[in-house]
Amino acid sequence: MEFFTDFGYLGLFLASFLAATVLPLSSEVVLGYLLANDYNPAMTVSVATVGNVLGACLNYAIGLWGSGLFIRRILRISEGEFAGAKKRFGKYGVASLLFAWVPIIGDPLTFAAGVLRVNIAVFLVLVTAGKLVRYFVVGYVVL
């Protein structure tokens, strides 16, 4: 994590972007470190949110244009995880995207949204809302 914290906001953006993909990163640690070192709370939460939402958009695009083989074999999203994401979409609809920030289920949800061709505006509103609230709560706890 030191690599990311050394670059301040840019490091936070990169950590947040990569954490929204299948890479096992914790952008919350970088966010907490920056806040503990007197970075601007509003800017810090905003940068983390934008990075994480753009990472989710990459997942959406891969789901939209990628093949199932690519998603399962290259990105290592298991058939079970992907089936679970589609099942959540069937049960809760697009509102399930509010939980795209949740570890383990979030990434498959954003891939599934692309595969299922969820309206991009709806995707952006729901994913941004969920991720913004998460980073706001983390920031509040740290401060």
CYANA upper distance limits for C-alpha pairs under 8 A (distance plus 0.5 A):
  1 MET  CA      5 THR  CA      6.88
  1 MET  CA     29 VAL  CA      8.14
  1 MET  CA     30 VAL  CA      7.26
  2 GLU  CA      6 ASP  CA      6.50
  3 PHE  CA      7 PHE  CA      7.60
  3 PHE  CA     11 GLY  CA      7.87
  4 PHE  CA      8 GLY  CA      7.51
  4 PHE  CA     10 LEU  CA      8.29
  4 PHE  CA     11 GLY  CA      4.58
  4 PHE  CA     12 LEU  CA      6.67
  4 PHE  CA     14 LEU  CA      7.90
  4 PHE  CA     15 ALA  CA      6.99
  4 PHE  CA     30 VAL  CA      7.33
  5 THR  CA     11 GLY  CA      6.31
  5 THR  CA     12 LEU  CA      7.41
  5 THR  CA     30 VAL  CA      6.39
  5 THR  CA     33 TYR  CA      7.69
  5 THR  CA     34 LEU  CA      7.52
  6 ASP  CA     11 GLY  CA      7.44
  7 PHE  CA     11 GLY  CA      5.06
  7 PHE  CA     12 LEU  CA      8.09
  8 GLY  CA     12 LEU  CA      6.73
  8 GLY  CA     34 LEU  CA      7.45
  9 TYR  CA     13 PHE  CA      6.58
  9 TYR  CA     44 THR  CA      7.41
  9 TYR  CA     47 VAL  CA      7.27
 10 LEU  CA     14 LEU  CA      6.73
 11 GLY  CA     15 ALA  CA      6.54
 11 GLY  CA     30 VAL  CA      8.47
 12 LEU  CA     16 SER  CA      6.43
 12 LEU  CA     27 SER  CA      7.26
 12 LEU  CA     30 VAL  CA      6.51
 12 LEU  CA     31 LEU  CA      7.04
 12 LEU  CA     44 THR  CA      8.40
 12 LEU  CA     47 VAL  CA      7.50
 12 LEU  CA     48 ALA  CA      6.56
 12 LEU  CA     51 GLY  CA      8.37
 13 PHE  CA     17 PHE  CA      6.51
 13 PHE  CA     47 VAL  CA      6.23
 13 PHE  CA     48 ALA  CA      6.05
 13 PHE  CA     50 VAL  CA      7.91
 13 PHE  CA     51 GLY  CA      5.26
 13 PHE  CA     52 ASN  CA      8.11
 14 LEU  CA     18 LEU  CA      6.53
 14 LEU  CA     51 GLY  CA      7.12
 15 ALA  CA     19 ALA  CA      6.38
 15 ALA  CA     25 LEU  CA      7.38
 15 ALA  CA     26 SER  CA      7.78
 15 ALA  CA     27 SER  CA      5.69
 15 ALA  CA     30 VAL  CA      7.94
 15 ALA  CA     51 GLY  CA      8.26
 16 SER  CA     20 ALA  CA      6.89
 16 SER  CA     26 SER  CA      8.24
 16 SER  CA     27 SER  CA      5.49
 16 SER  CA     48 ALA  CA      5.95
 16 SER  CA     49 THR  CA      7.88
 16 SER  CA     51 GLY  CA      5.48
 16 SER  CA     52 ASN  CA      5.14
 16 SER  CA     55 GLY  CA      8.02
 17 PHE  CA     21 THR  CA      7.56
 17 PHE  CA     48 ALA  CA      8.46
 17 PHE  CA     50 VAL  CA      8.49
 17 PHE  CA     51 GLY  CA      4.84
 17 PHE  CA     52 ASN  CA      5.03
 17 PHE  CA     53 VAL  CA      7.75
 17 PHE  CA     54 LEU  CA      6.74
 17 PHE  CA     55 GLY  CA      4.95
 17 PHE  CA     56 ALA  CA      8.29
 18 LEU  CA     22 VAL  CA      8.15
 18 LEU  CA     23 LEU  CA      6.67
 18 LEU  CA     25 LEU  CA      7.47
 18 LEU  CA     52 ASN  CA      7.99
 18 LEU  CA     55 GLY  CA      6.79
 19 ALA  CA     23 LEU  CA      6.29
 19 ALA  CA     24 PRO  CA      6.77
 19 ALA  CA     25 LEU  CA      5.30
 19 ALA  CA     26 SER  CA      6.71
 19 ALA  CA     27 SER  CA      6.77
 19 ALA  CA     52 ASN  CA      7.42
 19 ALA  CA     55 GLY  CA      7.98
 20 ALA  CA     52 ASN  CA      5.80
 20 ALA  CA     53 VAL  CA      7.87
 20 ALA  CA     55 GLY  CA      5.36
 20 ALA  CA     56 ALA  CA      5.98
 20 ALA  CA    101 TRP  CA      8.29
 20 ALA  CA    107 ASP  CA      7.23
 21 THR  CA     55 GLY  CA      6.27
 21 THR  CA     56 ALA  CA      7.13
 21 THR  CA     58 LEU  CA      8.14
 21 THR  CA     59 ASN  CA      7.04
 21 THR  CA    107 ASP  CA      6.92
 22 VAL  CA     75 LEU  CA      7.29
 22 VAL  CA    107 ASP  CA      7.12
 26 SER  CA     30 VAL  CA      7.87
 27 SER  CA     31 LEU  CA      6.68
 27 SER  CA     48 ALA  CA      8.02
 28 GLU  CA     32 GLY  CA      6.48
 28 GLU  CA    135 TYR  CA      7.90
 28 GLU  CA    138 VAL  CA      7.46
 29 VAL  CA     33 TYR  CA      6.62
 30 VAL  CA     34 LEU  CA      6.71
 31 LEU  CA     35 LEU  CA      6.69
 31 LEU  CA     44 THR  CA      7.25
 31 LEU  CA     45 VAL  CA      8.00
 31 LEU  CA     48 ALA  CA      7.71
 31 LEU  CA    139 GLY  CA      7.78
 32 GLY  CA     36 ALA  CA      6.51
 32 GLY  CA    138 VAL  CA      7.93
 32 GLY  CA    139 GLY  CA      7.13
 32 GLY  CA    142 VAL  CA      6.43
 33 TYR  CA     37 ASN  CA      6.76
 34 LEU  CA     38 ASP  CA      7.12
 34 LEU  CA     39 TYR  CA      5.98
 34 LEU  CA     44 THR  CA      8.00
 35 LEU  CA     39 TYR  CA      5.61
 35 LEU  CA     40 ASN  CA      7.54
 35 LEU  CA     41 PRO  CA      6.79
 35 LEU  CA     44 THR  CA      7.80
 35 LEU  CA    139 GLY  CA      7.68
 35 LEU  CA    142 VAL  CA      7.64
 35 LEU  CA    143 LEU  CA      7.61
 36 ALA  CA    142 VAL  CA      7.60
 36 ALA  CA    143 LEU  CA      7.70
 39 TYR  CA     43 MET  CA      8.37
 39 TYR  CA     44 THR  CA      7.27
 40 ASN  CA     44 THR  CA      6.44
 41 PRO  CA     45 VAL  CA      6.60
 41 PRO  CA    139 GLY  CA      7.61
 42 ALA  CA     46 SER  CA      6.54
 43 MET  CA     47 VAL  CA      6.52
 44 THR  CA     48 ALA  CA      6.70
 45 VAL  CA     49 THR  CA      6.56
 45 VAL  CA    132 LEU  CA      7.80
 45 VAL  CA    135 TYR  CA      6.26
 45 VAL  CA    136 PHE  CA      6.72
 45 VAL  CA    139 GLY  CA      7.54
 46 SER  CA     50 VAL  CA      6.62
 46 SER  CA    132 LEU  CA      8.10
 47 VAL  CA     51 GLY  CA      6.62
 48 ALA  CA     52 ASN  CA      6.58
 48 ALA  CA    135 TYR  CA      7.64
 49 THR  CA     53 VAL  CA      6.50
 49 THR  CA    128 THR  CA      7.52
 49 THR  CA    131 LYS  CA      6.47
 49 THR  CA    132 LEU  CA      5.98
 49 THR  CA    135 TYR  CA      7.34
 50 VAL  CA     54 LEU  CA      6.60
 50 VAL  CA    128 THR  CA      8.41
 51 GLY  CA     55 GLY  CA      6.76
 52 ASN  CA     56 ALA  CA      6.79
 52 ASN  CA    131 LYS  CA      7.78
 53 VAL  CA     57 CYS  CA      6.70
 53 VAL  CA    124 LEU  CA      8.08
 53 VAL  CA    127 VAL  CA      7.16
 53 VAL  CA    128 THR  CA      6.51
 53 VAL  CA    131 LYS  CA      7.75
 54 LEU  CA     58 LEU  CA      6.86
 55 GLY  CA     59 ASN  CA      7.08
 56 ALA  CA     60 TYR  CA      6.72
 56 ALA  CA    107 ASP  CA      7.83
 56 ALA  CA    110 THR  CA      6.52
 56 ALA  CA    127 VAL  CA      8.33
 57 CYS  CA     61 ALA  CA      6.61
 57 CYS  CA    110 THR  CA      8.10
 58 LEU  CA     62 ILE  CA      6.70
 59 ASN  CA     63 GLY  CA      6.65
 59 ASN  CA    107 ASP  CA      7.69
 59 ASN  CA    110 THR  CA      6.26
 59 ASN  CA    111 PHE  CA      5.55
 59 ASN  CA    114 GLY  CA      7.96
 60 TYR  CA     64 LEU  CA      6.52
 60 TYR  CA    110 THR  CA      5.81
 60 TYR  CA    111 PHE  CA      5.44
 60 TYR  CA    112 ALA  CA      7.87
 60 TYR  CA    113 ALA  CA      6.60
 60 TYR  CA    114 GLY  CA      4.76
 60 TYR  CA    115 VAL  CA      8.05
 61 ALA  CA     65 TRP  CA      6.45
 61 ALA  CA     66 GLY  CA      8.04
 61 ALA  CA    111 PHE  CA      8.21
 61 ALA  CA    114 GLY  CA      6.52
 62 ILE  CA     66 GLY  CA      5.23
 62 ILE  CA     67 SER  CA      8.45
 62 ILE  CA     71 ILE  CA      8.15
 62 ILE  CA    111 PHE  CA      7.22
 62 ILE  CA    114 GLY  CA      7.54
 63 GLY  CA     67 SER  CA      7.80
 63 GLY  CA     68 GLY  CA      8.47
 63 GLY  CA     71 ILE  CA      7.90
 63 GLY  CA    110 THR  CA      8.24
 63 GLY  CA    111 PHE  CA      5.04
 63 GLY  CA    112 ALA  CA      6.69
 63 GLY  CA    113 ALA  CA      7.59
 63 GLY  CA    114 GLY  CA      4.76
 63 GLY  CA    115 VAL  CA      5.05
 64 LEU  CA    111 PHE  CA      8.19
 64 LEU  CA    113 ALA  CA      8.39
 64 LEU  CA    114 GLY  CA      4.64
 64 LEU  CA    115 VAL  CA      5.27
 64 LEU  CA    116 LEU  CA      8.05
 64 LEU  CA    117 ARG  CA      6.92
 65 TRP  CA    114 GLY  CA      8.33
 65 TRP  CA    115 VAL  CA      8.28
 66 GLY  CA     70 PHE  CA      6.82
 66 GLY  CA     71 ILE  CA      7.54
 67 SER  CA     71 ILE  CA      6.94
 68 GLY  CA     72 ARG  CA      6.61
 69 LEU  CA     73 ARG  CA      6.11
 69 LEU  CA     74 ILE  CA      8.03
 70 PHE  CA     74 ILE  CA      5.61
 70 PHE  CA     75 LEU  CA      7.12
 71 ILE  CA     75 LEU  CA      5.61
 71 ILE  CA     76 ARG  CA      7.04
 71 ILE  CA     77 ILE  CA      6.49
 72 ARG  CA     76 ARG  CA      5.32
 72 ARG  CA     77 ILE  CA      5.20
 72 ARG  CA     78 SER  CA      6.10
 72 ARG  CA     79 GLU  CA      7.21
 73 ARG  CA     77 ILE  CA      7.84
 77 ILE  CA     81 GLU  CA      6.85
 77 ILE  CA     82 PHE  CA      7.05
 77 ILE  CA    108 PRO  CA      7.41
 78 SER  CA     82 PHE  CA      6.70
 79 GLU  CA     83 ALA  CA      6.39
 80 GLY  CA     84 GLY  CA      6.49
 81 GLU  CA     85 ALA  CA      6.74
 81 GLU  CA    105 ILE  CA      7.67
 81 GLU  CA    108 PRO  CA      6.86
 82 PHE  CA     86 LYS  CA      6.82
 82 PHE  CA    108 PRO  CA      6.06
 82 PHE  CA    109 LEU  CA      8.18
 82 PHE  CA    112 ALA  CA      7.45
 83 ALA  CA     87 LYS  CA      6.56
 84 GLY  CA     88 ARG  CA      6.67
 85 ALA  CA     89 PHE  CA      6.81
 85 ALA  CA    105 ILE  CA      7.41
 85 ALA  CA    108 PRO  CA      6.24
 85 ALA  CA    109 LEU  CA      5.56
 85 ALA  CA    112 ALA  CA      6.87
 86 LYS  CA     90 GLY  CA      6.73
 86 LYS  CA    109 LEU  CA      7.98
 86 LYS  CA    112 ALA  CA      6.71
 87 LYS  CA     91 LYS  CA      6.68
 88 ARG  CA     92 TYR  CA      6.16
 88 ARG  CA     93 GLY  CA      7.55
 88 ARG  CA     96 SER  CA      7.20
 89 PHE  CA     93 GLY  CA      4.93
 89 PHE  CA     94 VAL  CA      6.57
 89 PHE  CA     96 SER  CA      6.91
 92 TYR  CA     96 SER  CA      6.22
 94 VAL  CA    113 ALA  CA      8.45
 94 VAL  CA    118 VAL  CA      7.97
 94 VAL  CA    122 VAL  CA      8.45
 94 VAL  CA    123 PHE  CA      8.16
 95 ALA  CA    126 LEU  CA      7.49
 96 SER  CA    100 ALA  CA      7.92
 96 SER  CA    109 LEU  CA      8.27
 97 LEU  CA    106 GLY  CA      8.35
 97 LEU  CA    109 LEU  CA      7.15
 97 LEU  CA    110 THR  CA      7.75
 97 LEU  CA    123 PHE  CA      7.53
 97 LEU  CA    126 LEU  CA      6.23
 97 LEU  CA    127 VAL  CA      6.09
 97 LEU  CA    130 GLY  CA      8.15
 98 LEU  CA    126 LEU  CA      5.63
 98 LEU  CA    127 VAL  CA      5.96
 98 LEU  CA    129 ALA  CA      7.19
 98 LEU  CA    130 GLY  CA      5.10
 98 LEU  CA    131 LYS  CA      8.25
 99 PHE  CA    105 ILE  CA      8.49
 99 PHE  CA    106 GLY  CA      6.79
 99 PHE  CA    127 VAL  CA      8.01
 99 PHE  CA    130 GLY  CA      6.60
100 ALA  CA    105 ILE  CA      7.54
100 ALA  CA    106 GLY  CA      4.31
100 ALA  CA    107 ASP  CA      7.09
100 ALA  CA    109 LEU  CA      6.71
100 ALA  CA    110 THR  CA      7.11
100 ALA  CA    127 VAL  CA      6.63
100 ALA  CA    130 GLY  CA      7.43
100 ALA  CA    131 LYS  CA      7.89
101 TRP  CA    106 GLY  CA      5.81
101 TRP  CA    127 VAL  CA      8.32
101 TRP  CA    130 GLY  CA      7.06
101 TRP  CA    131 LYS  CA      6.16
101 TRP  CA    134 ARG  CA      7.81
102 VAL  CA    106 GLY  CA      5.52
103 PRO  CA    107 ASP  CA      8.21
104 ILE  CA    108 PRO  CA      8.16
105 ILE  CA    109 LEU  CA      6.76
106 GLY  CA    110 THR  CA      6.98
107 ASP  CA    111 PHE  CA      6.88
108 PRO  CA    112 ALA  CA      6.44
109 LEU  CA    113 ALA  CA      6.60
110 THR  CA    114 GLY  CA      7.11
111 PHE  CA    115 VAL  CA      6.88
112 ALA  CA    116 LEU  CA      6.40
113 ALA  CA    117 ARG  CA      6.41
113 ALA  CA    118 VAL  CA      5.76
113 ALA  CA    123 PHE  CA      8.07
114 GLY  CA    118 VAL  CA      6.74
118 VAL  CA    122 VAL  CA      7.78
118 VAL  CA    123 PHE  CA      7.04
119 ASN  CA    123 PHE  CA      6.66
120 ILE  CA    124 LEU  CA      6.55
121 ALA  CA    125 VAL  CA      6.74
122 VAL  CA    126 LEU  CA      6.69
123 PHE  CA    127 VAL  CA      6.42
124 LEU  CA    128 THR  CA      6.23
125 VAL  CA    129 ALA  CA      6.56
126 LEU  CA    130 GLY  CA      6.76
127 VAL  CA    131 LYS  CA      6.61
128 THR  CA    132 LEU  CA      6.30
129 ALA  CA    133 VAL  CA      6.70
130 GLY  CA    134 ARG  CA      6.81
131 LYS  CA    135 TYR  CA      6.75
132 LEU  CA    136 PHE  CA      6.50
133 VAL  CA    137 VAL  CA      6.60
134 ARG  CA    138 VAL  CA      6.74
135 TYR  CA    139 GLY  CA      6.44
136 PHE  CA    140 TYR  CA      6.53
137 VAL  CA    141 VAL  CA      6.66
138 VAL  CA    142 VAL  CA      6.74
139 GLY  CA    143 LEU  CA      6.68
